[in-house]
Amino acid sequence: MLEKILSLGGTAEPGPRLLVGNNSRDDAAVFDLGNGRAIISTTDFFMPIVDDPFEFGQIASVNAISDVYAMGGVPLMAVAMLGWPLDKLPAEVAARVLEGGRAACARAGIPLAGGHSIDSPEPMFGLAVTGQVSIGNLKRNDRAVPGCKLFLTKPLGVGLVATAQKRGVSDQADFKRAVKQMTTLNNLGTSLGSLTGVKAMTDVSGFGLLGHLTEMCEGSGVSAALDSVRVPRLANIDRYIDDGCTSGGTDRNFDSYGQKISALTKRQRALLCDPQTSGGLLVAVAPDGLTAFEEASAELSLESFGQITEATEPLITVN
């Protein structure tokens, strides 16, 4: 449904200066400055996923900034977007959200330079972020080629843990681990932008791993094969799956692209379609670029969980 709504609004086709529009469902728009560099422009916002307003501000901001990193770029500045129910929540709580956003921007080395606020029925917060990238370092989500190995820089499962927290059944250590992950910047993406062996890159967010991999495969004209056992996941995640802590977003995700995926078990579906907030980078790396990629990401000790193949049906095979 969301894809249909967006398509009704028309698409911005690439041109001499617009290198990336919304026709490819990429992470951000990219505009050629004409001097070998380009501007990256993106925006993202959502309603609270955690109760603590400072943490909410951080998570929403890290999530928005991630789009610049996913294009291989460097963020320059951000402006805030705040919707606040003034008749329900005090202004002091909104100030804490903004403080969290400012703290996240500071860790990214950019100013929170202003923004806009409205009175809204529910609280919402996010950023519009401007970044830059050398055109030679620009990474897109539609350039994967057969033979590429797939990597994910953050484990899956924050949607499951957040749902468990809302229901009062999560372990606090698990929840704190999820919050720490959601507030961790994807700044590795800037380094990966300089690697020619990194063929395609995107960040994993609300559509879940399979949703964003579907976009990568369809845009690139390829397929993918996954080993679900090797997909990184948060500790104790099977417990939350068994307790039925999947969100409504998981079912909506599967309904939108499940026909393109091989048969899934209950646990595979719950994890691989789990909506991620401020998720990791999904990276497709050519065989001749694996050594450089492993050196750049050594601190994360990443393991490949699948590979890109020639186009086939189903689009994605999960084992």
N, C-alpha and C positions, 0 to 999 in steps of 0.2 A: 504494500500500500504506500509506504513512504517513497519508494522508488517511483511509483506512478505519480504521486503528488509532485515530486521534484521534476519529473519529465514534462509535466504540464506547464511548468514555468519556463521552458525553453533551455537551451544549452549555449554556453559560451565556447565557440569553436576556437582552437588555437589559430593564431595568425602570425604575422611578421614580428609582433612584439609580445603577444600573449602566448607564452610557451606552453602553459598548462591552464586549461579552463575547467569547467565542471563536466565536460563530455566524457572524461575518462574515470570519473568517480575517484580522483586522487585526493590526497590529504589537504592540499592547499592550492591556491592559484599562484602562478609564477609569471612575472612580467620582465621582459628583457630590457635592461637599461641601455644597451647598445655599446657597452664598454667591456664586455666579457663577463659581466656580473648581472644578476637578476634579483628582483625583489620578490619575496614570498609573503603572501597575505592569507591569513586564516582566521577563523572565529569558531568558538565552541562555548556552550554554556549548558547548564542543567540544574535540576532541583537537588536538594541535599541528599547525599548518600550516607552521611554520618551525622550524628547529633551535635558534635562539637563544632561550633561555627568557625573557629580558626582552622581546624583540620579540613572542613568543607572548602574554605577559601583556598587552602593550599592544593587540595586535590583537583579542584576545578581549574586552577591556574596551571598546574603541571600538565594536566590533560590537554589544555589548549596549546601550550607551548610545544608539546610533543609533535604537533603537525609540522612545525618548522624543522625539527630534528629528523623527522621521517623523510623529508625531502633532501636531506644531506646538508641543511643550511645552519646558519647561526642566527638566533633571535636578536633583534635590535631593541624593540620596545613593545609595550603592550598598553592597551586601554581597557578599562573594566566595563562590564555590562551587569547591572544589578537590578533585579526586580524584587520588590520588598512589600509584604503586606503590612502597611503602616498601622492598621487598626488591630493587628494581632501580635506583632513582635516589635519590641523596642528598638530604637535606632542604635542603641549600644551593641546589640547583637549583630546588626549589619556591619557596624564598625569592626567587629572582630573578624567577620568574613573578609573584609577588605584588608585587614592586617595579615591574615593568612595568605591572601593573594599577593600582597606586597612582599612577604617573606619568601614566597616561591620565586617571584620575579628576581629578588635579590640574589638567590642562589643560582639563578640562570644568568646573572650578570646584566640584567636589563632593568630599566625604570618602569614602574607602573605610572604612566604619564598622564592619566586622566580617565575619562569615561563618561558613562551616562547611566542614570537611574530612573526607574519608574515605580509607581505604586501598582502592585500586582496581587492577584489573589493568593499566590503561593510564592515562597522565596525562590529565586533563581540567581545564579551567578556564573560568570565566565569572563573570558577575555577575547579581544580581537588582537592578534599578534602580527607584527611585521618583522620579517627576517630578511636575510640576504644569503646568496649562494653564488659561488663561481659556477658558470653554466656548465663547465666540464665536470663539476662535482654533483650536479643535479641528479637526484634519484627519484624515479617514478614507480608506481605500483604496477605498470603494464609493460615491463621490459624483461620479464623472466624468460629464460630459454631452457629447453630440455637439458637435463644433466645437472642443473643447479641443485644444490643441497639447501634444505630449509632449516632456519634457526629462529628461535623466539627468545627475546632477551629478558622477559619476565614470565614467571609461571602463571598458569591459568587458575581461576577459581575465586576471584574477588567478588563476583556476583553472588556466588553460592554463600560465601562467608557473610557478605552484607545482608543477604536475605535471612540467614540464620541469626544474625545480630538483631534484626528487626523483630524476629519472633522470640527473642530471648533465650535461644538455645545454643549460641556460639560460645566456644571457649575463648576467654579474653586474650590469651596468648595468640590464638589464631587470628583474632580480629586485629590485634595490634600489628601483627605481621602483615596483614592485608593493607592496613592503613599506611604502614611504612613503605610498602611497595607502591601504593598509589601516589605517594608524595615523593617518589624517587624520579628524578629527571631522566629522560631518554637522551641525554646529551652525547651518548656514544654515537648517535646518528651523524653528528658533525664529522667525526673521524671516519666513519664508514663511507661518507660521501666522497672521500678522496681515493677510495679503493676501486679500481676498475673491475675487479672480480665480483663486486657487489652489483648485481644486475637489476634487482628490483627491491623496493623496500616500502613498507607501510606500517602504521601503528595499528594495533589491535584494540578496538573499543567496543561500542555497543552491539555490533553485529556478530561478535564472537569470532574465534579463530577461523572457523569454517566460512563465515560470511566474508571476512576480509581476504581469505585465500581464494574464495570463489571470484571475487573482484579481480584479484591478481591474475588468476588463470584465464578468465574470460577476456580481460583486457590484453593479455599477452598471447592469446590464441594457443594455450597449452593446457595440460592437465597436471594433476599432482597425485602422488601416492604417499600415505602417511602410515607410520607405525604408532598407533595410539599409546602404546606402553611407554614410548620414549618422549611423548609430549610433556614438557615441564608443567608441574602442577604444585599448588601450595600444599603444605603438610596437612594431613588429616582430611583431605578433601573428599575422600570416599565416604567418610562418616556423614558429611552434609548431604551428599547425593542420596545415600541410603535413608536419611531422615526426611527426604522430600523437600529440601531447601532450594529447589530451582525457582527462579522468578518467572513471571509471565513473559518477560522478554526472551527467555530461552525458547519457549514454544513459538512465539512470533518469529523468531529468527529461523527456526527449523521450517516453519510453514512457508517462509519466503524463499528458501533455497534448498530444502531437504531433497527435492526431486532430482537435484544435480549431484547428490552424494550417494555412495554405496550404502547398503544397509548398516545401521548403527545399533549397538546395544544401548540399554538404558543409561549406563554410565558414560559411554562415549558421547551420546547426545547431550547429556547434562553438562559435561565438561567442555566439549568442543563447540557447543552453541551458547555457552554461558556468556552473557553480556559482560564485557570488561570495562571498567572505568579506569582511565589512565593506565592502560595496558602497555605491554612491551612492543618492541619493534619486530615485525615479521620480515625476515631477510632471506633473499634468494641469492646464493653465492655459487659462482661457476667453479668447477673443479680446480682450475689453475689459480683461483684466488683464495683457496681455503687457508693456506699458510698465513697469508697476510691478514685475513679475517680473524683467524684464531689468535694471532699476536695482538691485534687491536682490541679483541674482546676477552683477553686472557683472564682478567679479574672475575669474569662472570662464569668461567668454566662451562661454556655452552656445548651442547651436544645436538647434532642434527637429528630431526625426528621424521624426515621425509625428503622427497625430492620431486623436482619438476620433470614431467615426462611429455612425450608427444601427445597432441590432442587426441582424446578418446572419450568413450562413454562408459561409466558415468564420468563427470568432470573431475571428481575427486574420489579416490578409492581409499578407504580407511580400513586398516587391518588391526 
